[in-house]
């Protein structure tokens, strides 16, 4: 309840207005049967009118009891007027609650999206993207539906029960007791049902997230699926998870069927008891015919919210599960600054001193890393797969923090530099760059939204992609498919390089980002980069010797340790990984020639 109340912040006036409106509508609904009772007992019948003074004055305006007998249509008109007024307040209640619910859902989506943006890189590496999507869409929608309907229904149920009991007690206490016999039973049954439905819905909701993940992975890997003819396998995998989701959904339907059938039996039994007891009392003169009609009407009104309690609790169970899943994301710790949050001017002098790094599982990735780079130098990192090349540059971006040792940028400890400030001064191009489903120009401008066309063209020229783009029918206004699927691998990499270069950053990182281009294009890009980025500190990660051979320094990593540092000419004279790779690649080039 605390979480629910917290979510209504900023919309509480709307909810209070909605609840007050439903209270008025419910009160009017309680008056309507009393109008029928007075009509039967005192207008058509011979009983004296026992009504409040305000009502009596209104009756006197139309000629008192005699006037009503002569103009019976006035009683019918009063019911129509009351119904219209009740309808207005029901509309206001629904309108205000719907507006509040939409505001809450919007705020929740914004809060979730903002929070996800600020979660650590490590969280996203481990997170299931399909499940995150499920929580940000389906779960938010479940919460919205509850706030739009059931929050007001809870208030409506409360007012109906309260008003009905008060009205019935004022008419006949014995009949009131009879009318309430099965209410506690229905309430307890609804409460037990709430826990059953909650657990089953949680399983169904989680399974829906699994199903979303399978679908998303298949759509993302559609080219791989088709290339290897894996359609049948993917269909079987999807069908397996779909069957689990169907089974959980069927379980929900079965539980709801049991509840509604049982509650129907209890409610019909209760109405039968009231009807039998009411006829008996009416025949024996204990109550009037009008009172019998009122009790039957109130009984229907009373049982409705009690029976509806099952639906309210069902939706509450679903909502609580969804809210827990949403809260689990919001409770995840965002990236925190543990240092001084400095914002020094970054030039590009970098030093690693005995740096050690391991992931949370205790698997050590880097050990005793020590080297120094001066501003403007180009440093290449080479080594076997899994040797820690990408992890090393991820430390520089502060996607992870090193466990021990020291990394200094221009003499300032890296952990003392604000994360956002550091990242705004480091441009990185990954091996598999992500492009948005927008125009090529918009993709390049992502790094610098106010880039001029000449800056975009210049960056694309350095990335050796400008001439390619101009051959497209719409040039830079060509829309690339999702993840840049309409471009070749090399074209995507070069557009990503242009995106990084359009913003002047003192430190550049190319994480195997030239792997999809041919050696000649690779050479052209590196030459243009050298001219454009003379004062930039550049890291190049690659498995291709021709890409790294002209670097000022080459760092050879193996099993998380630096095996050797030197220039190309120095390293080919020493036995080790670098020399072996160079010999293999030189032999292959000779064979190709």
SULBEL-V605903 format. One line per field, one symbol per residue. psi: psi as a letter, one per 20 degrees, with the letter a starting at -180 (. if undefined). burial: b if it has 16 or more other C-alpha atoms within 10 Angstrom, else e. A space follows every 10 residues. Layout:
psi=???
burial=???
//
This chain:
psi=hggghhhipi jhgghggghh ghggggghhh hghhgggggg hhggajqqpn qqhghhhghh hjjbghhhgh mhhhghhhhg gghgghhghg ggghgghggg ghgggghggg ggggghhjqq hhghhhqohh hggghifghh hggghghhgh ghhggggghg ggggggghhi gpgghgghij gighghgggh gghghghggg hgggghhhgg ghgggggghh khhgghhjlj ggghgggghg hhggggghgh ggggghgggh gghgggghgg hggggghggg hghjjhrrhh hgggghghgg hghghghihg gghghhgggh gghghghhgh ipprpqoibi lqmrppgjpp ppolpqpqrh jjopgqpkpp rppqpiqppq pqrrpjijgh hghhhhikhq pqhrapppol ipphiippgh gghijppppr hnqpqqmarg ghghihhnhk qqhhhghggh ghjkighggi iqgjcijppq rpjkhiqrgh ggghhhghhh ihpophpppn nkjjhjqrhg hgggghghgg ghlhjqpppo pqiohhhihj qhqppoqpkj qogqparghg hiippagghg gggghggghh gh.
burial=eeeeeebbee beebbeebbb bbbbbbbbbb bbbbbbbbbb bbbeeeeeee eeeeeeeebe eeeebeebbe eeeebeeebe ebeebbeebb bbbbebbbbb bbbbbeebbe ebeebbeebb beeeeeeebb bbebbbeebb bbbbbbbbbb bbbbbbbbbb bebbbebbee beeebbeebb ebbeebbebb eebbeebbeb bbbbbbbbbb bbbbbeebee eeeebeeeee eeebeeebee bbebbeebbe bbeeebeebb eebeebbeeb bebbbebbbe bbeeeebbbb bbbbbbbbbb bbbebbbbbb bbbbbbbbbb bbbbbbeebb eeeebeeeee ebeeebbbbb bbeebbbbee eeeebbbbbb eebbbbbbbb bbbeeebbbb bbbbbbbbbb bbeeebbbbb ebbbbbbbbe bbbbbbbbbb bbbbbbbbbb bbbbbbbbee beeebbbbbb bbbbbbeebe eeeebbebbb eebbbeeebb bbbbbbbbbb bbbbbbbbbb bbbbbbbeee bbeebbeebb eebebbbbbb bbbbbbbbbb bbbbbbbbbb bbeebbbbee bbeeeebbbe bbeebeeeee eee
//
